[in-house]
C-alpha cells in the first residue's frame, strides 16, 4: 500500500507563500501520478495540481501561475509551492495518487487571512 502524509500548512497573509509537502512511502513504484487536492468548508474536494512520474503537470485554472507542483524522487516527496496566496485558497489540502486513490489522510490546513 501507498501511504501519504501532508505537511507544511499554516496561517499566512494574503500575498504570502507556503510550500506543502507530501511524503510517500510503501509501494510507490509504478504510480501514474500524484495530485494535490483541497476542500474548503461547504465545498467539494477539488484537484488543484497533479504531476506524473514523467514530470508532466496540470493545474486548476484558479491556481495556474501561482502554484507549482514538483517532486523529489530521492526523498519520495511531492511539493506544492503556493505563491500570491488569496483568501479563496483557504482549505484543507490533501495529496493522493491517481487515478485510483488510496485512503485519504488528515490533510494540512492552509488559512489565508490578514
C-alpha positions as CSV (number, residue, x, y, z in Angstrom):
1,X,0.0,0.0,0.0
2,X,1.0,3.6,-0.6
3,X,1.0,5.9,2.4
4,X,0.9,9.7,2.1
5,X,1.5,12.3,4.8
6,X,0.8,16.0,4.2
7,X,2.6,18.8,6.0
8,X,3.5,22.5,5.6
9,X,0.2,24.3,6.1
10,X,-0.3,27.3,8.3
11,X,-1.6,30.8,8.6
12,X,-0.4,33.3,6.1
13,X,-1.4,36.8,5.0
14,X,-2.8,37.5,1.5
15,X,0.1,37.6,-1.0
16,X,2.2,35.3,1.1
17,X,3.7,31.9,0.3
18,X,3.7,28.4,1.6
19,X,5.3,25.1,0.5
20,X,3.3,22.0,1.2
21,X,5.0,18.5,1.3
22,X,3.5,15.1,0.6
23,X,5.8,12.3,1.8
24,X,5.1,9.0,0.2
25,X,6.1,5.6,1.4
26,X,5.2,2.0,0.6
27,X,4.9,0.6,-2.9
28,X,5.3,3.9,-4.7
29,X,6.9,2.4,-7.8
30,X,4.6,2.4,-10.8
31,X,2.3,5.2,-9.6
32,X,0.9,7.0,-12.6
33,X,0.6,10.4,-10.9
34,X,0.2,12.3,-7.6
35,X,-2.2,15.1,-7.1
36,X,-2.8,17.9,-4.6
37,X,-6.5,18.4,-3.7
38,X,-8.2,20.9,-1.4
39,X,-11.5,21.2,0.3
40,X,-13.0,24.4,1.7
41,X,-15.9,24.4,4.1
42,X,-19.2,23.8,2.3
43,X,-17.4,23.0,-1.0
44,X,-16.5,19.8,-2.8
45,X,-12.9,18.5,-2.9
46,X,-11.1,19.7,-6.0
47,X,-7.9,18.7,-7.7
48,X,-5.6,21.7,-7.8
49,X,-2.4,20.3,-9.3
50,X,-1.1,16.9,-10.4
51,X,2.3,15.6,-11.6
52,X,3.0,12.3,-13.4
53,X,6.1,10.1,-12.9
54,X,7.3,11.5,-16.2
55,X,7.1,15.1,-14.9
56,X,4.0,16.3,-16.8
57,X,2.0,18.8,-14.7
58,X,-1.6,20.1,-14.7
59,X,-3.2,22.8,-12.7
60,X,-6.7,24.1,-12.0
61,X,-7.4,27.4,-13.6
62,X,-7.8,29.1,-10.2
63,X,-4.2,28.4,-9.2
64,X,-2.4,28.4,-12.5
65,X,0.5,30.8,-12.5
66,X,0.6,30.9,-8.7
67,X,1.1,27.3,-7.6
68,X,3.8,24.9,-8.8
69,X,3.9,21.2,-8.2
70,X,7.2,19.3,-8.2
71,X,8.7,16.2,-6.9
72,X,11.9,14.8,-5.3
73,X,12.2,11.2,-6.2
74,X,15.1,10.5,-3.9
75,X,13.1,11.8,-0.9
76,X,9.8,10.3,-2.1
77,X,8.2,13.7,-1.7
78,X,5.9,15.8,-3.8
79,X,5.7,19.5,-3.2
80,X,3.2,22.3,-3.8
81,X,4.7,25.7,-3.8
82,X,2.0,28.3,-3.3
83,X,2.7,31.9,-4.1
84,X,0.5,35.0,-4.1
85,X,-2.0,33.3,-1.8
86,X,-5.5,34.6,-1.7
87,X,-8.2,34.2,1.0
88,X,-10.0,31.9,-1.5
89,X,-7.2,29.4,-1.2
90,X,-8.1,28.7,2.4
91,X,-8.9,25.0,2.6
92,X,-7.6,21.7,3.9
93,X,-5.1,20.4,1.4
94,X,-4.6,16.7,0.7
95,X,-2.4,14.6,-1.6
96,X,-3.3,11.3,-3.2
97,X,-2.3,9.1,-6.0
98,X,-4.0,9.0,-9.4
99,X,-6.1,7.6,-10.9
100,X,-7.2,5.2,-8.1
101,X,-7.0,6.9,-4.7
102,X,-5.7,5.3,-1.5
103,X,-7.2,6.2,1.9
104,X,-7.3,9.9,2.5
105,X,-5.1,11.3,5.2
106,X,-5.7,14.2,7.6
107,X,-4.5,16.8,5.2
108,X,-2.9,20.1,6.2
109,X,-4.8,23.3,6.9
110,X,-4.0,26.4,4.9
111,X,-5.5,29.6,6.1
112,X,-5.0,32.9,4.2
113,X,-6.2,35.9,6.2
114,X,-5.0,39.3,7.2
